[in-house]
Amino acid sequence: MESGCSPWWLDSAVFVQAIVLGAGYMFTAHSRSYLWH
């Protein structure tokens, strides 16, 4: 199952971006709930 030639740095960038977005979303959610309370 080959999905073409995708460099390792591309997959790594996508993985890191996903984690950063997830962490940022959770941080924003907690910050909003904390500020609202």
Biopython code that builds the backbone (N, CA, C, O; Angstrom):
import numpy as np
from Bio.PDB.StructureBuilder import StructureBuilder

atoms = [
    (1, "MET", "N", (0.867, -1.203, 0.000)),
    (1, "MET", "CA", (0.000, 0.000, 0.000)),
    (1, "MET", "C", (0.890, 1.235, 0.000)),
    (1, "MET", "O", (1.236, 1.766, 1.055)),
    (2, "GLU", "N", (1.252, 1.681, -1.187)),
    (2, "GLU", "CA", (2.137, 2.843, -1.290)),
    (2, "GLU", "C", (1.313, 4.100, -1.590)),
    (2, "GLU", "O", (0.498, 4.113, -2.513)),
    (3, "SER", "N", (1.531, 5.131, -0.815)),
    (3, "SER", "CA", (0.779, 6.377, -1.001)),
    (3, "SER", "C", (1.660, 7.439, -1.657)),
    (3, "SER", "O", (1.571, 8.623, -1.331)),
    (4, "GLY", "N", (2.513, 6.996, -2.587)),
    (4, "GLY", "CA", (3.393, 7.959, -3.248)),
    (4, "GLY", "C", (4.644, 8.230, -2.432)),
    (4, "GLY", "O", (4.890, 7.586, -1.412)),
    (5, "CYS", "N", (5.442, 9.209, -2.902)),
    (5, "CYS", "CA", (6.684, 9.531, -2.203)),
    (5, "CYS", "C", (6.453, 10.717, -1.277)),
    (5, "CYS", "O", (6.526, 11.870, -1.701)),
    (6, "SER", "N", (6.176, 10.432, -0.024)),
    (6, "SER", "CA", (5.977, 11.514, 0.946)),
    (6, "SER", "C", (7.168, 11.529, 1.894)),
    (6, "SER", "O", (7.370, 10.557, 2.622)),
    (7, "PRO", "N", (7.954, 12.583, 1.911)),
    (7, "PRO", "CA", (9.135, 12.674, 2.782)),
    (7, "PRO", "C", (8.756, 12.544, 4.254)),
    (7, "PRO", "O", (7.630, 12.843, 4.649)),
    (8, "TRP", "N", (9.701, 12.100, 5.041)),
    (8, "TRP", "CA", (9.439, 11.928, 6.469)),
    (8, "TRP", "C", (9.130, 13.266, 7.147)),
    (8, "TRP", "O", (8.334, 13.323, 8.084)),
    (9, "TRP", "N", (9.764, 14.342, 6.667)),
    (9, "TRP", "CA", (9.530, 15.638, 7.317)),
    (9, "TRP", "C", (8.105, 16.114, 7.077)),
    (9, "TRP", "O", (7.557, 16.872, 7.878)),
    (10, "LEU", "N", (7.498, 15.668, 5.966)),
    (10, "LEU", "CA", (6.115, 16.077, 5.711)),
    (10, "LEU", "C", (5.190, 15.414, 6.724)),
    (10, "LEU", "O", (4.340, 16.073, 7.322)),
    (11, "ASP", "N", (5.361, 14.093, 6.914)),
    (11, "ASP", "CA", (4.529, 13.396, 7.891)),
    (11, "ASP", "C", (4.781, 13.950, 9.293)),
    (11, "ASP", "O", (3.847, 14.123, 10.076)),
    (12, "SER", "N", (6.035, 14.223, 9.600)),
    (12, "SER", "CA", (6.377, 14.748, 10.918)),
    (12, "SER", "C", (5.716, 16.108, 11.130)),
    (12, "SER", "O", (5.187, 16.385, 12.207)),
    (13, "ALA", "N", (5.748, 16.954, 10.103)),
    (13, "ALA", "CA", (5.151, 18.289, 10.215)),
    (13, "ALA", "C", (3.652, 18.172, 10.455)),
    (13, "ALA", "O", (3.094, 18.884, 11.289)),
    (14, "VAL", "N", (3.007, 17.274, 9.726)),
    (14, "VAL", "CA", (1.558, 17.097, 9.897)),
    (14, "VAL", "C", (1.259, 16.585, 11.299)),
    (14, "VAL", "O", (0.311, 17.038, 11.941)),
    (15, "PHE", "N", (2.068, 15.640, 11.773)),
    (15, "PHE", "CA", (1.872, 15.075, 13.110)),
    (15, "PHE", "C", (2.044, 16.152, 14.175)),
    (15, "PHE", "O", (1.225, 16.272, 15.087)),
    (16, "VAL", "N", (3.112, 16.933, 14.054)),
    (16, "VAL", "CA", (3.373, 18.001, 15.032)),
    (16, "VAL", "C", (2.268, 19.051, 14.972)),
    (16, "VAL", "O", (1.813, 19.539, 16.007)),
    (17, "GLN", "N", (1.839, 19.396, 13.763)),
    (17, "GLN", "CA", (0.786, 20.407, 13.618)),
    (17, "GLN", "C", (-0.501, 19.925, 14.274)),
    (17, "GLN", "O", (-1.202, 20.699, 14.926)),
    (18, "ALA", "N", (-0.807, 18.641, 14.097)),
    (18, "ALA", "CA", (-2.024, 18.092, 14.703)),
    (18, "ALA", "C", (-1.949, 18.188, 16.226)),
    (18, "ALA", "O", (-2.925, 18.556, 16.879)),
    (19, "ILE", "N", (-0.787, 17.857, 16.787)),
    (19, "ILE", "CA", (-0.621, 17.917, 18.242)),
    (19, "ILE", "C", (-0.711, 19.368, 18.725)),
    (19, "ILE", "O", (-1.346, 19.651, 19.741)),
    (20, "VAL", "N", (-0.078, 20.274, 17.996)),
    (20, "VAL", "CA", (-0.098, 21.684, 18.388)),
    (20, "VAL", "C", (-1.524, 22.225, 18.351)),
    (20, "VAL", "O", (-1.954, 22.937, 19.259)),
    (21, "LEU", "N", (-2.257, 21.875, 17.280)),
    (21, "LEU", "CA", (-3.638, 22.347, 17.170)),
    (21, "LEU", "C", (-4.482, 21.763, 18.300)),
    (21, "LEU", "O", (-5.301, 22.462, 18.897)),
    (22, "GLY", "N", (-4.281, 20.482, 18.589)),
    (22, "GLY", "CA", (-5.050, 19.843, 19.651)),
    (22, "GLY", "C", (-4.732, 20.473, 21.004)),
    (22, "GLY", "O", (-5.636, 20.764, 21.787)),
    (23, "ALA", "N", (-3.452, 20.679, 21.271)),
    (23, "ALA", "CA", (-3.048, 21.282, 22.543)),
    (23, "ALA", "C", (-3.577, 22.708, 22.644)),
    (23, "ALA", "O", (-4.061, 23.126, 23.696)),
    (24, "GLY", "N", (-3.482, 23.446, 21.553)),
    (24, "GLY", "CA", (-3.972, 24.825, 21.550)),
    (24, "GLY", "C", (-5.475, 24.868, 21.781)),
    (24, "GLY", "O", (-5.979, 25.736, 22.493)),
    (25, "TYR", "N", (-6.195, 23.913, 21.166)),
    (25, "TYR", "CA", (-7.645, 23.881, 21.352)),
    (25, "TYR", "C", (-7.994, 23.592, 22.805)),
    (25, "TYR", "O", (-8.860, 24.247, 23.385)),
    (26, "MET", "N", (-7.318, 22.610, 23.390)),
    (26, "MET", "CA", (-7.586, 22.259, 24.784)),
    (26, "MET", "C", (-7.209, 23.419, 25.698)),
    (26, "MET", "O", (-7.936, 23.733, 26.640)),
    (27, "PHE", "N", (-6.071, 24.056, 25.420)),
    (27, "PHE", "CA", (-5.634, 25.179, 26.246)),
    (27, "PHE", "C", (-6.644, 26.323, 26.176)),
    (27, "PHE", "O", (-6.970, 26.944, 27.188)),
    (28, "THR", "N", (-7.136, 26.594, 24.954)),
    (28, "THR", "CA", (-8.123, 27.670, 24.784)),
    (28, "THR", "C", (-9.410, 27.328, 25.515)),
    (28, "THR", "O", (-10.013, 28.190, 26.155)),
    (29, "ALA", "N", (-9.832, 26.078, 25.424)),
    (29, "ALA", "CA", (-11.075, 25.660, 26.089)),
    (29, "ALA", "C", (-10.932, 25.822, 27.604)),
    (29, "ALA", "O", (-11.826, 26.359, 28.258)),
    (30, "HIS", "N", (-9.810, 25.357, 28.164)),
    (30, "HIS", "CA", (-9.601, 25.472, 29.606)),
    (30, "HIS", "C", (-9.499, 26.935, 30.012)),
    (30, "HIS", "O", (-10.022, 27.328, 31.055)),
    (31, "SER", "N", (-8.834, 27.741, 29.198)),
    (31, "SER", "CA", (-8.685, 29.156, 29.525)),
    (31, "SER", "C", (-10.048, 29.835, 29.527)),
    (31, "SER", "O", (-10.345, 30.635, 30.414)),
    (32, "ARG", "N", (-10.878, 29.519, 28.534)),
    (32, "ARG", "CA", (-12.200, 30.140, 28.465)),
    (32, "ARG", "C", (-13.037, 29.744, 29.667)),
    (32, "ARG", "O", (-13.681, 30.588, 30.290)),
    (33, "SER", "N", (-13.025, 28.446, 29.993)),
    (33, "SER", "CA", (-13.834, 27.981, 31.124)),
    (33, "SER", "C", (-13.327, 28.629, 32.420)),
    (33, "SER", "O", (-14.121, 28.995, 33.286)),
    (34, "TYR", "N", (-12.011, 28.766, 32.546)),
    (34, "TYR", "CA", (-11.442, 29.371, 33.754)),
    (34, "TYR", "C", (-11.814, 30.846, 33.834)),
    (34, "TYR", "O", (-12.164, 31.346, 34.903)),
    (35, "LEU", "N", (-11.738, 31.542, 32.700)),
    (35, "LEU", "CA", (-12.059, 32.974, 32.707)),
    (35, "LEU", "C", (-13.550, 33.189, 32.956)),
    (35, "LEU", "O", (-13.941, 34.100, 33.685)),
    (36, "TRP", "N", (-14.375, 32.346, 32.347)),
    (36, "TRP", "CA", (-15.826, 32.505, 32.531)),
    (36, "TRP", "C", (-16.211, 32.212, 33.974)),
    (36, "TRP", "O", (-17.164, 32.797, 34.489)),
    (37, "HIS", "N", (-15.480, 31.310, 34.635)),
    (37, "HIS", "CA", (-15.792, 31.005, 36.027)),
    (37, "HIS", "C", (-15.041, 31.991, 36.933)),
    (37, "HIS", "O", (-15.158, 31.917, 38.156)),
]
sb = StructureBuilder()
sb.init_structure("model")
sb.init_model(0)
sb.init_chain("A")
sb.init_seg("    ")
for serial, (resi, resn, name, xyz) in enumerate(atoms, 1):
    if name == "N":
        sb.init_residue(resn, " ", resi, " ")
    sb.init_atom(name, np.array(xyz, "f"), 0.0, 1.0, " ", f" {name:<3s}", serial, name[0])
structure = sb.get_structure()
